[in-house]
Amino acid sequence: MRLPCPFCGSRDLSEFTYLGDATAARPDPDAPDAASAFFDYAYLRDNPAGPHREYWYHAQGCRSWLTVERNTRTHEILSASLASGNVQ
Amino acid sequence: MSPQPNRRATGGLIDRSVSLNFSFDGKQYGGFAGDTLASALVANGVTLVGRSFKYHRPRGFLTAGSEEPNGLVELRTGARREPNTKATTVELYNGLAAMSQNRWPSLAFDIQSINNWFSPLLGAGFYYKTFMWPGFLWEKLYEPLIRRSAGLGRLSMESDPDSYEKVHAFCDVLVIGGGAAGLMAALAAGRSGARVILCDEDFRFGGRLLSERTEIDGTPCAEWAANVVAELDGLPNVTLLPSTTVFGVYDGGTYGAIEKVSDHLETPGPGQPRQRLWKIVAKRSVLAAGAIERPIVFGGNDTPGVMLASAVRTYVNRYAANPGKRAVVFTSSDDGWRTIADLAAAGIEIAAVVDPRLQVAPSLGDIAKRAHAPVFLGARLREANGGHALASLSIIGADNRERQVRADLLAVANGSNPNIGLTNHYGHRPVWNEEISAFVADVLLPGMSVAGAAAGRFALADILRTGADAGAKAAEDTGFSATMPPVPATTADPVSATPLWHVDKSRGKAFVDFQNDVTAKDVALAAQEGFRAIEHLKRYTTLGMATDQGKTSSVTGLAIMAELTGRSIPVTGVTIARPPHVPVAIGAFAGIHTGPHFKPTRLTSGHRWAEENGASFVEAGQWLRPQWFSRPGEMDWLETVNREVLAVRNGVGICDVSTLGKIDIQGPDAGILLDRVYINMFSTLAVGRARYGMMLREDGFAMDDGTTARFSETRYVMSTTTANAAKAMSHLEFARQVLWPELDVQTVSITEQWAQYAVAGPNARKLLQNLFGLAIDLSPEAFPYMGVAEFEFGGTTVRLFRLSFSGELAYEVAVPAHYGDALIRRLMAAGAEFGVTPYGTEALSVMRIEKGHVAGNELNGQTTAGDLGFGRMMSKKKDFIGRTLAARPGLVDPERPVFVGFKPVDPSRRLRAGAHFLGLGKAATTANDEGYMTSVAYSPNLGHWIGLGLIKHGPERLGERVRAYDPIRNGDVEVEICSPVFVDPEGARLQHV
């Protein structure tokens, strides 16, 4: 598999490490339901068959955290952008 | 050398000026350059080459290529012996030694061929039926028996002496297969300027063109192929990879290929790998892998001398090796008739042409007429007779009369299956094409096109045209402007086929899968017993599950199942081929990453100095760290470590701590980032000071610890444990880039850029003063505990930290890594007058256990900050990663085991890490488990073993005795719970003046 890093271009999978679901946002720690929201955030994951947004870390490259949209059925990479939201 | 009785004097693509000697089953033979092992054996008249898997029936070559099911040999000797090697794919070399396999005591007389007579017991599913009961016989009788009879060749049981390497390659167009279609595709794409890689499994490009006598553009087709290869070779943008099989298609246009680099040599040359694994990233690919001819299933169809017609033509035309003297051609395809002319031209008498079709094209009849071959239309073969070599065949004519024909060679043609295994690799099943009676690729993989016979185009003109088309299209898709090369002129041969899967009323065993000994009767048995789904048929009969992946058998087997169950072939279904398309040596996947090269070895800049000073090294992740420095006369490591510990506590010692993770954190928001990753505050840390910090995972468990120093308002340097250096770095990056991208802060790992040494012991300050002189004021007032400074010395920057892991007056000195070697030598010189002692990780560990400092054994992913005694360090004034979930009831449960120290009640007893704590007199049950010992050491300061561990209500139970129970090492020691700080509990030594 190959990933299109916004900084480095198309790179081999072996340069990256995988974290997982990029759809969950870190909850507000001061919210009244913080305990259950953090439990969901830390442990509950959807495992969709089809397009999914995931975090990948370009550890052996530019060290950017990427948000990658990948089809989990076909491994087709639909998009990849910097997780920081910055534009290169 | 003996003469080669079946080799013709002229013709073929062999070099008669290069004679090669080889041996098969110990007997010497001769061959020529350009031969395969199979063609050389055929030339020498060797027809019996192996014994079958189950019935041990005599077998000869069925094919001349990589689809061969029968001709498997053990190639080479000693550690290089490779079982199950297809003789049809082995390029002959001088000194080649091969042995037949699966026979005892000899190939001609094989005891287990008696299985042939017991075959009624050995049909499909016999494992499941025969070895059912009694159960105890499984272990004692059945399994040893099956294990002895199972398998084909023998492994050498020695390490592979050869090396393998991996290559990454990138191209615009990858062409898989260098036959007529592949050559045209490569030519079309290559002429456009696109970067082309052309792979072929054969050591010579040309595919079927090497084995046929047809003409292209008025030149013999093999010569035409050579001309194209010469042009491609001259194109700088084209890479030719012969002897290279593409075995898998992976995600994102990545292809795996295996190149036989030195397999045509007795041993690889110096520095040469045996094989090379290619990872090819291609924007487009053209699959031009040709087609594989199908056998016909009839009685005795596995008798040596029965071959596919295409293979017969290969031996006769390409290798000038005649596989027989008197032949029968049994064909249901027009293509099979071409064999007649080739046999006649090679001087082989044709006893009969048998075609089940009632009518064939007139041009085919003319071929037979010219060869004076008797033709039987509407006929079939009922049985092949001969045992070790084909002797006769019985023909049932259209009139139902049976005739016996003497023959030592049978050429069988039954149409071809496009070689489309690679198109299955994303999980797509092929579809049945009624017009050509074969499966073709349906859903194509992204970027891949199929051309030539692989696309079900069997006429040479179509093959050339579709190849050129696919090559030009692929080049254009990648941004090159391609012009279709003119399609060369060819003769229009008929290519129709009406497959005959199985001859009804045939006599004797009729084989479908030659390699796994699956007969038509086994398929019928599966149908009868309800294993009719194609995946059931496969597993019940083992059809297509041998090393050849059913390349000559799967489709035939399912076609017979379709007939038996009265369903069409598409309804019956088809299996999916999976990678690898051909067997690939595990060594090739490992490449150079074996033994010490399995992972990188990282050395600190002080490594050479440590080696010079007698260090023994220990692996710490990828690093090598000095474990201890033995001195002459020391009996064991413990004596050495005890000396090192006492030297530090009583004088001064130096330890290389360069492997600890170091992260430079800069920016106006550096303090805020640290506040959010550590449980305690860092934004309030004064410039010039360091602080111990602990970080948690978001789930609330402890992740890593270390000290972080502040060098300016906007700059911190963090240290992590050696083990978690990379993890902590990626964690910080995640926090900075993903969680809080609004923070103005940057991070970079400087672990490898800085060398760092701990200088510890009562004389540490004096040592450093000796070295640095006036460069820095080390007085306790100017440079207190947890002070840090950066200064210039000897032309470089020095960072000094007053930190202590040992509990002694101690510093850590860091310099850019280039100066690491110089620094350790200068430190040792400066400490000579105090008897400075280098110490390793073992003494480091003893001292941290004596001081009750946590390390990797305690930060094991299952402990919380609270468990380790850092509960009160968790700030309540701010949010940090892990804060919310660390407050979960389960993580603040007062019943959780907590960190304390342990000492043996009998001071002579040794403690063991991993021992579990049980109340005195309590049984060793999970319910009575109160915690476990995490770290132990022999304390030379106390004269007995000490331990750290986690036990329920630990701090409230100081003085209580429990059992430290370690059943694995027969350990059961009574220990007393105590403070984890064994040495200098007041911390006075830290402040030594």
Chai-1 contact restraints between the chains, C-beta under 6 A:
chainA,res_idxA,chainB,res_idxB,connection_type,confidence,min_distance_angstrom,max_distance_angstrom,comment,restraint_id
A,M1,B,D251,contact,1.0,0.0,6.0,A-B,restraint_1
A,M1,B,G252,contact,1.0,0.0,6.0,A-B,restraint_2
A,R2,B,G252,contact,1.0,0.0,6.0,A-B,restraint_3
A,R26,B,L739,contact,1.0,0.0,6.0,A-B,restraint_4
A,P29,B,D879,contact,1.0,0.0,6.0,A-B,restraint_5
A,P29,B,T884,contact,1.0,0.0,6.0,A-B,restraint_6
A,A34,B,T884,contact,1.0,0.0,6.0,A-B,restraint_7
A,F38,B,T884,contact,1.0,0.0,6.0,A-B,restraint_8
A,F38,B,L885,contact,1.0,0.0,6.0,A-B,restraint_9
A,A42,B,E698,contact,1.0,0.0,6.0,A-B,restraint_10
A,A42,B,D699,contact,1.0,0.0,6.0,A-B,restraint_11
A,A42,B,L885,contact,1.0,0.0,6.0,A-B,restraint_12
A,Y57,B,S730,contact,1.0,0.0,6.0,A-B,restraint_13
A,R63,B,E733,contact,1.0,0.0,6.0,A-B,restraint_14
A,W65,B,F734,contact,1.0,0.0,6.0,A-B,restraint_15
A,W65,B,Q737,contact,1.0,0.0,6.0,A-B,restraint_16
A,W65,B,V738,contact,1.0,0.0,6.0,A-B,restraint_17
A,H75,B,D251,contact,1.0,0.0,6.0,A-B,restraint_18
A,A83,B,Q737,contact,1.0,0.0,6.0,A-B,restraint_19
A,A83,B,V738,contact,1.0,0.0,6.0,A-B,restraint_20
A,S84,B,Q737,contact,1.0,0.0,6.0,A-B,restraint_21
A,S84,B,P741,contact,1.0,0.0,6.0,A-B,restraint_22
A,G85,B,P741,contact,1.0,0.0,6.0,A-B,restraint_23
